[in-house]
């Protein structure tokens, strides 16, 4: 307890007297510390330089990480803009679902994408995206407040994809108008990579895709 108290007193004294080492410059050269980097005794100045270099190294790594994230975000934003622009270029409402699905596959490099819509107008009742879906699928869609991401556990929505047996991870996005409680469809993204749509991933960007898809497809409703 005495050693700890003395150490604290010494530290407090040095803190309160910043000119101590200026007045005892020779002491700096005589103090030897063990370097965790070099594994030998070094002077106090050398140890301070080591600490400074380590701080700079950590800052450089942090900056590199920030630049990487910024680059990835910029790339995603450009892809999202390209996809949205493709949807706006569609002139026939009935072509929107195909443009939406194909755009996600090609622009975002998602292996498998499809969707199912219900409560559609009569003009779209026989379209591929209006194929029959169960009440359970509707209940599941209504219960999704955010996109589901995770392993494919034999979801009905996975069976709508072209090759359901190859799907290892899946993202299921609810489609609804103006945050209505009931969904009018599901957008399904599948991958053979188990980590592509993991349960731990953030869903903010997928939510934006779902919101944009919902706005674009609302015109097909009855």
BAFI-3210 file (N, C-alpha, C; in Angstrom, 3 decimals, decimal comma, padded with zeros to 6 digits):
// residues 222
n [1|2|3|4|5|6|7|8|9|10|11|12|13|14|15|16|17|18|19|20|21|22|23|24|25|26|27|28|29|30|31|32|33|34|35|36|37|38|39|40|41|42|43|44|45|46|47|48|49|50|51|52|53|54|55|56|57|58|59|60|61|62|63|64|65|66|67|68|69|70|71|72|73|74|75|76|77|78|79|80|81|82|83|84|85|86|87|88|89|90|91|92|93|94|95|96|97|98|99|100|101|102|103|104|105|106|107|108|109|110|111|112|113|114|115|116|117|118|119|120|121|122|123|124|125|126|127|128|129|130|131|132|133|134|135|136|137|138|139|140|141|142|143|144|145|146|147|148|149|150|151|152|153|154|155|156|157|158|159|160|161|162|163|164|165|166|167|168|169|170|171|172|173|174|175|176|177|178|179|180|181|182|183|184|185|186|187|188|189|190|191|192|193|194|195|196|197|198|199|200|201|202|203|204|205|206|207|208|209|210|211|212|213|214|215|216|217|218|219|220|221|222]
n.u [000,849|002,027|004,005|002,388|001,067|003,268|004,132|001,995|002,126|004,541|003,955|001,938|003,443|005,269|003,467|002,456|004,692|005,893|008,314|010,294|012,010|013,351|014,882|016,435|017,977|020,001|019,084|017,232|018,767|019,901|017,848|016,547|014,466|012,505|012,073|009,168|009,145|011,778|012,911|014,893|016,777|016,131|016,480|014,527|013,688|013,846|011,897|009,643|009,551|009,002|006,406|005,092|005,423|003,899|001,345|000,987|001,025|-001,302|-003,199|-002,820|-003,694|-006,343|-007,227|-006,873|-008,774|-011,109|-011,052|-011,356|-013,961|-015,372|-014,926|-016,215|-018,852|-019,334|-019,217|-021,430|-023,472|-023,335|-024,097|-026,687|-027,881|-027,672|-029,337|-031,813|-032,180|-032,539|-035,026|-036,645|-036,536|-038,211|-041,117|-043,455|-045,662|-045,999|-043,558|-041,911|-041,413|-039,667|-037,517|-036,680|-035,888|-033,918|-032,106|-031,139|-029,800|-027,776|-026,523|-025,939|-024,847|-026,185|-026,821|-029,381|-032,627|-035,979|-039,515|-042,736|-046,054|-049,147|-052,663|-053,084|-053,844|-056,340|-055,128|-052,670|-052,923|-052,278|-049,564|-046,061|-045,031|-047,214|-047,852|-049,342|-049,420|-049,045|-051,214|-049,665|-047,272|-048,092|-048,723|-046,217|-044,858|-046,273|-045,431|-042,820|-040,859|-038,450|-035,955|-035,418|-032,539|-030,380|-029,601|-030,919|-033,761|-035,541|-037,554|-040,702|-040,568|-038,028|-038,399|-039,448|-037,378|-035,074|-033,227|-033,628|-032,401|-029,733|-029,421|-027,868|-027,814|-030,158|-032,101|-034,994|-037,308|-039,850|-042,611|-044,357|-046,833|-046,202|-045,420|-047,484|-049,344|-049,856|-048,255|-047,750|-046,334|-043,292|-039,812|-037,157|-033,881|-031,263|-028,356|-025,492|-023,484|-022,898|-022,408|-023,225|-025,746|-025,966|-027,149|-026,129|-025,612|-025,953|-029,069|-029,841|-029,292|-030,559|-033,139|-033,595|-033,538|-035,827|-037,787|-037,611|-038,243|-040,858|-042,162|-041,888|-043,384|-045,940|-047,735|-048,791|-050,771|-054,168]
n.v [-001,204|001,171|001,542|001,907|004,256|006,019|006,002|007,216|009,714|010,618|010,704|012,649|014,825|015,216|015,841|018,244|019,774|020,559|021,463|020,000|018,058|019,702|021,137|019,129|017,882|016,044|013,808|012,604|011,284|009,327|007,728|004,548|002,491|-000,459|-001,635|-002,707|-003,191|-003,340|-004,997|-004,486|-002,372|001,094|004,656|007,262|009,169|007,704|005,815|007,425|008,190|005,716|005,257|007,401|006,738|004,393|005,426|007,003|005,002|003,571|005,564|005,885|003,391|003,526|005,676|004,600|002,599|004,113|005,395|003,199|002,348|004,625|004,567|002,168|002,819|004,896|003,525|001,809|003,708|004,774|002,522|002,178|004,501|004,073|001,850|002,897|004,867|003,250|002,145|004,422|004,919|003,128|002,772|001,394|000,105|-002,634|-003,681|-003,007|-004,817|-006,776|-005,179|-004,218|-006,540|-007,644|-005,530|-005,530|-007,953|-007,654|-005,111|-005,053|-007,479|-009,786|-013,155|-014,523|-013,298|-012,429|-011,691|-011,431|-010,368|-009,250|-008,422|-007,039|-005,090|-005,899|-006,064|-007,139|-009,611|-012,117|-012,166|-013,114|-012,316|-012,262|-014,767|-017,504|-017,287|-018,323|-017,978|-017,983|-016,887|-014,286|-013,492|-013,722|-011,732|-009,443|-009,352|-008,530|-005,929|-004,959|-005,878|-009,411|-011,276|-014,017|-017,557|-019,887|-021,327|-023,222|-021,490|-020,454|-018,369|-018,716|-020,742|-019,502|-018,571|-019,079|-021,209|-022,709|-024,687|-024,078|-021,929|-020,514|-018,402|-015,790|-012,895|-011,269|-008,973|-006,881|-005,487|-002,570|000,036|003,373|002,848|001,199|-001,111|-003,622|-005,717|-005,723|-007,443|-009,384|-009,036|-010,948|-012,032|-014,122|-016,131|-018,227|-018,019|-018,391|-016,236|-013,946|-012,787|-012,424|-013,031|-011,171|-008,868|-005,371|-003,825|-001,467|-000,465|-002,397|-001,918|000,532|-000,231|-001,842|000,098|001,776|-000,051|-000,663|001,823|002,055|-000,117|000,239|001,294|-000,869|-001,942|-002,849]
n.w [000,000|000,779|-001,216|-003,477|-002,760|-002,531|-005,178|-006,432|-005,243|-006,236|-008,959|-008,944|-008,072|-010,194|-012,179|-011,234|-011,345|-014,023|-014,998|-013,912|-015,136|-016,864|-015,174|-014,205|-016,291|-016,800|-015,548|-017,216|-019,132|-017,611|-016,681|-017,216|-019,123|-019,720|-022,929|-024,587|-027,219|-028,303|-026,446|-024,584|-022,308|-022,494|-022,995|-021,382|-023,247|-025,624|-025,122|-025,035|-027,711|-028,870|-027,878|-029,082|-031,793|-031,861|-031,341|-033,612|-035,551|-034,890|-035,362|-038,111|-039,047|-038,238|-039,786|-042,340|-042,229|-042,016|-044,492|-046,167|-045,481|-046,249|-048,993|-049,667|-048,936|-050,727|-053,124|-052,841|-052,715|-055,294|-056,786|-055,835|-056,781|-059,530|-059,823|-058,947|-060,878|-063,112|-062,521|-062,631|-065,310|-066,510|-068,425|-068,606|-066,309|-065,809|-066,414|-064,422|-062,143|-063,294|-064,139|-061,677|-060,265|-062,026|-062,003|-059,338|-059,335|-061,327|-060,895|-058,138|-057,870|-056,868|-056,498|-056,758|-057,190|-056,520|-056,462|-054,864|-055,173|-053,814|-053,669|-056,064|-059,038|-061,557|-064,063|-063,618|-062,548|-063,617|-063,882|-063,514|-061,070|-059,524|-058,706|-056,886|-053,347|-049,941|-047,034|-044,772|-045,678|-046,114|-043,520|-042,365|-043,815|-042,962|-040,355|-040,447|-039,578|-040,252|-042,718|-043,032|-042,374|-042,812|-042,392|-044,816|-043,876|-045,001|-045,937|-047,242|-049,050|-050,133|-051,927|-054,102|-055,559|-058,344|-058,077|-055,441|-053,853|-053,845|-052,217|-049,508|-047,735|-046,989|-047,758|-046,841|-047,734|-046,626|-048,416|-048,401|-048,349|-047,561|-044,860|-043,967|-041,892|-043,010|-045,335|-048,893|-050,362|-050,949|-051,243|-052,345|-051,731|-052,566|-051,797|-052,479|-050,732|-047,392|-045,684|-046,944|-046,469|-043,479|-040,116|-038,409|-039,796|-040,633|-041,439|-042,592|-045,191|-046,782|-045,967|-047,174|-049,834|-049,825|-049,226|-051,459|-053,494|-052,711|-053,093|-055,860|-056,803|-055,908|-057,711|-059,051|-057,584|-056,746]
ca.u [000,000|002,924|004,620|001,378|000,849|004,452|004,130|000,996|002,638|005,583|003,275|001,280|004,472|005,776|002,401|002,333|005,952|006,279|009,673|011,233|013,043|014,175|015,832|017,292|018,103|020,889|018,331|016,582|019,728|020,260|016,702|016,473|013,193|012,491|011,260|008,430|009,381|013,153|013,261|016,101|016,655|016,328|016,305|013,157|013,365|013,601|010,595|008,624|009,474|008,299|004,979|004,594|005,330|002,765|000,131|000,886|000,686|-002,719|-003,956|-002,741|-004,568|-007,715|-007,521|-007,008|-010,056|-012,146|-011,020|-011,927|-015,402|-015,894|-014,904|-017,281|-020,137|-019,467|-019,515|-022,811|-024,347|-023,360|-024,900|-028,083|-028,341|-027,823|-030,535|-032,979|-032,327|-033,100|-036,454|-037,310|-036,549|-039,260|-042,320|-044,618|-045,702|-045,880|-042,156|-041,169|-040,876|-038,513|-036,403|-036,251|-035,178|-032,698|-031,166|-030,493|-028,885|-026,626|-025,835|-025,442|-024,246|-026,895|-027,015|-030,780|-033,577|-037,339|-040,491|-044,139|-046,950|-050,565|-053,560|-052,766|-054,937|-056,721|-054,203|-051,430|-053,295|-051,682|-048,126|-045,205|-044,833|-048,483|-048,091|-050,008|-048,641|-049,873|-051,562|-048,519|-046,318|-048,639|-048,561|-044,777|-044,536|-046,849|-044,680|-041,471|-040,712|-037,179|-035,606|-034,856|-031,297|-029,895|-029,541|-032,174|-034,359|-036,678|-038,609|-041,516|-040,068|-036,842|-038,862|-039,792|-036,150|-034,840|-032,515|-033,718|-031,495|-028,397|-029,446|-027,334|-028,249|-031,292|-032,633|-036,413|-037,674|-041,284|-043,004|-045,584|-047,035|-046,213|-045,319|-048,746|-049,098|-049,928|-047,385|-048,400|-045,426|-041,966|-038,658|-036,316|-032,526|-030,613|-026,950|-024,876|-022,503|-023,593|-022,168|-023,674|-026,852|-025,866|-028,064|-025,468|-025,368|-026,859|-030,105|-030,247|-029,267|-031,621|-034,402|-033,733|-033,917|-037,223|-038,628|-037,621|-039,008|-042,271|-042,663|-041,958|-044,375|-047,265|-048,606|-049,390|-051,816|-055,546]
ca.v [000,000|002,317|001,706|002,464|005,636|006,778|006,138|008,232|011,021|011,006|011,065|013,943|015,856|015,479|016,498|019,611|020,474|020,162|021,875|019,186|017,440|020,763|021,498|017,951|017,308|014,883|012,658|011,943|010,394|008,234|006,844|003,463|001,770|-001,651|-001,444|-003,900|-003,370|-003,779|-006,036|-004,105|-001,104|002,279|005,893|007,766|009,810|006,664|005,198|008,370|008,090|004,463|005,472|008,305|005,974|003,480|006,224|007,374|003,790|003,297|006,584|005,575|002,250|004,013|006,496|003,693|001,919|005,095|005,592|001,998|002,392|005,706|004,084|001,172|003,527|005,640|002,533|001,369|004,823|004,840|001,403|002,449|005,532|003,434|000,999|003,781|005,506|002,240|002,033|005,627|004,896|002,206|003,509|000,513|-000,403|-004,092|-004,035|-002,610|-005,928|-007,394|-004,226|-004,154|-007,783|-007,740|-004,517|-005,993|-009,036|-007,212|-003,955|-005,397|-008,815|-010,743|-014,331|-014,842|-012,297|-012,517|-011,042|-011,815|-009,281|-009,581|-007,248|-006,319|-004,772|-006,985|-006,116|-007,827|-010,825|-013,327|-011,962|-014,051|-011,799|-012,404|-016,196|-017,789|-017,334|-018,812|-017,038|-017,923|-015,941|-012,951|-013,215|-013,521|-010,413|-008,414|-009,324|-008,004|-004,471|-004,733|-007,060|-010,593|-011,780|-015,180|-018,795|-020,345|-022,396|-023,736|-020,492|-020,523|-017,357|-019,233|-021,602|-018,668|-018,309|-020,001|-022,393|-022,645|-025,631|-023,490|-020,763|-020,738|-017,265|-015,156|-011,634|-011,158|-007,582|-006,624|-004,373|-001,967|001,421|004,416|002,250|000,561|-002,315|-004,823|-005,732|-006,176|-008,325|-009,682|-009,044|-012,031|-012,079|-015,347|-016,313|-019,492|-017,666|-018,350|-014,980|-012,788|-012,189|-013,025|-012,488|-010,091|-007,713|-004,227|-003,903|-000,117|-000,324|-003,246|-001,223|001,547|-000,946|-002,227|001,291|002,214|-001,037|-000,478|003,025|001,811|-001,150|000,620|001,583|-002,105|-002,408|-002,620]
ca.w [000,000|000,852|-002,531|-004,370|-002,339|-002,905|-006,633|-006,769|-004,813|-007,189|-010,200|-008,719|-007,984|-011,540|-012,925|-010,734|-011,583|-015,382|-015,325|-013,123|-015,974|-017,433|-014,125|-013,965|-017,630|-016,777|-015,044|-018,352|-019,787|-016,703|-016,458|-018,207|-019,116|-020,561|-024,138|-025,014|-028,656|-028,537|-025,481|-023,838|-021,604|-023,314|-022,245|-021,304|-024,520|-026,618|-024,807|-025,465|-029,171|-029,161|-027,611|-030,120|-033,050|-031,755|-031,483|-035,033|-036,282|-034,626|-036,076|-039,542|-039,298|-038,093|-040,957|-043,479|-042,082|-042,346|-045,946|-046,786|-045,280|-047,090|-050,376|-049,819|-048,892|-051,980|-054,168|-052,641|-053,085|-056,760|-057,272|-055,500|-057,702|-060,840|-059,752|-058,872|-062,188|-064,015|-062,217|-063,114|-066,773|-066,975|-068,816|-068,479|-064,930|-065,763|-066,597|-063,228|-061,350|-063,944|-064,078|-060,283|-059,945|-062,839|-061,542|-058,108|-059,671|-062,118|-060,310|-056,802|-057,948|-056,016|-057,358|-057,038|-056,710|-057,031|-055,582|-054,981|-054,796|-053,744|-053,689|-057,293|-059,940|-062,471|-065,201|-063,236|-061,810|-064,207|-064,058|-062,765|-059,713|-058,801|-058,478|-055,611|-052,106|-048,836|-045,960|-043,860|-046,256|-045,877|-042,088|-042,172|-044,368|-042,086|-039,103|-040,649|-039,511|-040,936|-043,510|-042,372|-042,954|-042,098|-043,178|-045,394|-043,078|-045,770|-046,038|-048,450|-049,981|-050,819|-053,016|-055,243|-056,297|-059,463|-057,583|-053,969|-053,191|-053,776|-051,334|-048,161|-046,925|-047,649|-047,238|-047,188|-047,487|-046,742|-049,272|-047,896|-048,760|-046,538|-043,519|-043,591|-041,094|-043,849|-046,508|-050,122|-051,078|-050,408|-052,148|-051,821|-052,258|-052,106|-052,162|-052,080|-049,701|-046,089|-044,990|-047,740|-045,717|-042,151|-039,115|-037,686|-040,656|-040,530|-042,469|-042,993|-046,645|-047,311|-045,706|-048,218|-051,050|-049,659|-049,309|-052,860|-054,240|-052,344|-053,769|-057,305|-057,123|-055,428|-058,861|-059,555|-056,678|-057,173]
c.u [000,879|003,562|003,638|001,144|002,029|004,497|003,146|001,468|003,700|004,946|002,594|002,297|004,989|004,736|002,287|003,590|006,496|007,708|010,732|012,360|013,874|015,263|016,802|017,455|018,979|020,174|017,678|017,515|020,066|019,110|016,626|015,153|013,309|011,552|010,529|008,643|010,762|013,602|014,536|015,860|016,963|016,110|014,844|012,752|013,050|012,236|009,456|008,449|008,753|006,791|004,368|004,434|004,147|001,447|-000,092|000,471|-000,793|-003,599|-003,964|-003,676|-006,030|-008,130|-007,714|-008,344|-011,207|-012,213|-011,628|-013,445|-016,038|-015,954|-016,022|-018,653|-020,390|-019,826|-020,959|-023,783|-024,453|-024,205|-026,387|-028,667|-028,571|-029,086|-031,805|-033,243|-032,934|-034,597|-037,223|-037,426|-037,630|-040,533|-043,598|-044,598|-045,478|-044,436|-041,304|-040,610|-039,642|-037,310|-035,824|-035,397|-033,866|-031,649|-030,436|-029,478|-027,625|-025,836|-025,221|-024,845|-024,860|-027,249|-028,471|-031,693|-034,943|-038,271|-041,873|-044,976|-048,367|-051,370|-053,278|-054,016|-055,180|-055,738|-052,940|-051,696|-052,598|-050,168|-047,324|-045,050|-046,111|-048,831|-048,606|-049,020|-049,580|-050,219|-050,417|-047,473|-046,780|-048,469|-047,100|-044,363|-045,053|-046,053|-043,273|-041,480|-039,406|-036,861|-035,068|-033,601|-030,831|-029,844|-030,915|-032,691|-035,661|-037,859|-039,408|-040,986|-038,836|-037,236|-039,258|-038,567|-035,907|-034,179|-032,517|-032,743|-030,094|-028,300|-028,969|-027,693|-029,271|-031,637|-034,060|-036,892|-039,186|-041,542|-044,331|-045,636|-047,059|-046,255|-046,644|-048,457|-049,077|-049,007|-048,186|-047,469|-044,123|-040,943|-037,635|-034,963|-031,832|-029,189|-026,464|-023,765|-023,225|-023,452|-022,690|-024,800|-026,901|-026,819|-027,462|-025,318|-026,386|-027,839|-030,562|-030,320|-030,350|-032,988|-034,649|-034,127|-035,388|-038,164|-038,734|-038,429|-040,511|-042,882|-042,845|-043,113|-045,779|-048,241|-049,281|-050,563|-053,208|-056,222]
c.v [001,246|002,591|002,348|003,933|006,500|007,008|007,211|009,627|011,543|011,458|012,425|015,076|016,227|016,199|017,972|020,436|020,077|020,548|021,040|018,656|018,481|021,164|020,361|017,199|016,060|013,629|011,882|010,924|009,184|007,264|005,811|002,718|000,549|-001,433|-002,731|-004,197|-003,965|-004,876|-005,756|-002,761|000,050|003,517|006,322|008,423|008,778|006,012|006,124|008,328|006,815|004,643|006,356|007,575|005,014|004,229|006,606|006,172|003,451|004,289|006,326|004,420|002,661|004,839|005,616|002,961|002,853|005,330|004,402|002,016|003,466|005,280|003,077|001,838|004,295|004,701|002,052|002,462|004,954|003,722|001,648|003,494|004,947|002,590|001,850|004,452|004,531|002,068|003,234|005,637|003,982|002,990|002,682|-000,122|-001,904|-004,563|-003,704|-003,794|-006,568|-006,463|-004,157|-005,366|-007,887|-006,730|-004,933|-007,096|-008,525|-006,100|-004,293|-006,805|-009,781|-011,958|-014,606|-013,781|-012,570|-011,758|-011,643|-010,660|-009,802|-008,287|-006,369|-006,010|-005,913|-007,140|-006,913|-009,174|-012,078|-013,204|-012,915|-013,609|-011,859|-013,868|-016,424|-017,865|-017,709|-017,706|-016,891|-016,923|-014,509|-012,550|-012,931|-012,129|-009,295|-008,261|-008,772|-006,475|-004,030|-005,977|-008,195|-010,996|-012,976|-016,400|-019,168|-021,538|-022,869|-022,762|-020,706|-019,548|-017,836|-020,099|-020,796|-018,368|-019,391|-021,298|-022,387|-023,562|-025,050|-022,349|-021,139|-019,603|-016,472|-013,832|-011,506|-009,777|-007,405|-005,412|-003,841|-000,501|002,346|003,854|001,663|-000,714|-003,596|-004,678|-006,164|-007,045|-008,552|-009,642|-009,994|-012,034|-013,316|-015,466|-017,687|-019,275|-017,550|-017,017|-013,757|-012,045|-012,833|-012,335|-011,295|-008,818|-006,603|-004,250|-002,526|000,015|-001,182|-002,607|-000,141|000,910|-001,333|-001,047|001,790|001,257|-000,896|000,710|002,789|000,867|-000,815|000,848|000,336|-002,568|-002,038|-001,514]
c.w [000,000|-000,504|-003,501|-004,055|-002,747|-004,414|-007,069|-006,403|-005,781|-008,501|-010,076|-008,698|-009,378|-012,390|-012,534|-010,989|-012,962|-015,754|-014,590|-013,984|-016,719|-016,434|-013,818|-015,282|-017,636|-016,316|-016,181|-019,011|-018,925|-016,451|-017,575|-018,025|-020,008|-021,734|-024,502|-026,492|-028,911|-027,576|-024,721|-023,167|-022,550|-022,454|-022,267|-022,620|-025,601|-026,389|-025,232|-026,981|-029,594|-029,004|-028,686|-031,448|-033,030|-031,924|-032,939|-035,873|-036,124|-035,367|-037,578|-039,901|-039,218|-039,307|-042,191|-043,436|-042,441|-043,853|-046,676|-046,673|-046,160|-048,547|-050,616|-049,824|-050,182|-053,124|-054,059|-053,063|-054,596|-057,357|-057,016|-056,458|-059,097|-060,897|-059,745|-060,213|-063,199|-063,775|-062,760|-064,639|-067,344|-067,258|-068,682|-067,090|-064,848|-065,929|-065,367|-062,430|-061,976|-063,900|-062,670|-059,922|-060,718|-062,390|-060,281|-058,400|-060,354|-061,434|-058,963|-056,739|-056,933|-056,885|-057,740|-056,399|-057,315|-056,093|-055,830|-054,441|-054,721|-053,636|-054,910|-058,097|-060,918|-063,628|-064,890|-062,566|-062,332|-064,397|-063,169|-061,310|-058,878|-058,551|-057,050|-054,445|-050,960|-047,854|-044,978|-044,359|-046,021|-044,412|-041,760|-042,649|-043,458|-040,797|-039,226|-040,590|-040,159|-041,753|-042,642|-043,119|-042,133|-042,987|-043,709|-044,596|-043,734|-045,764|-047,325|-049,500|-050,745|-052,008|-054,250|-056,108|-057,350|-059,009|-056,062|-053,250|-053,019|-052,768|-049,931|-047,209|-047,716|-046,960|-047,744|-046,764|-047,634|-047,639|-048,767|-048,285|-047,547|-045,120|-043,034|-042,807|-041,922|-045,059|-047,732|-050,965|-050,345|-051,540|-051,542|-052,531|-051,687|-052,601|-051,727|-051,059|-048,359|-045,364|-045,748|-047,017|-044,333|-041,187|-038,386|-038,520|-040,404|-041,700|-042,960|-044,508|-047,301|-047,081|-046,756|-049,549|-050,987|-049,799|-050,746|-053,722|-053,963|-053,081|-055,261|-057,658|-056,672|-056,574|-059,422|-058,712|-057,187|-056,389]
res [x|x|x|x|x|x|x|x|x|x|x|x|x|x|x|x|x|x|x|x|x|x|x|x|x|x|x|x|x|x|x|x|x|x|x|x|x|x|x|x|x|x|x|x|x|x|x|x|x|x|x|x|x|x|x|x|x|x|x|x|x|x|x|x|x|x|x|x|x|x|x|x|x|x|x|x|x|x|x|x|x|x|x|x|x|x|x|x|x|x|x|x|x|x|x|x|x|x|x|x|x|x|x|x|x|x|x|x|x|x|x|x|x|x|x|x|x|x|x|x|x|x|x|x|x|x|x|x|x|x|x|x|x|x|x|x|x|x|x|x|x|x|x|x|x|x|x|x|x|x|x|x|x|x|x|x|x|x|x|x|x|x|x|x|x|x|x|x|x|x|x|x|x|x|x|x|x|x|x|x|x|x|x|x|x|x|x|x|x|x|x|x|x|x|x|x|x|x|x|x|x|x|x|x|x|x|x|x|x|x|x|x|x|x|x|x|x|x|x|x|x|x]
***
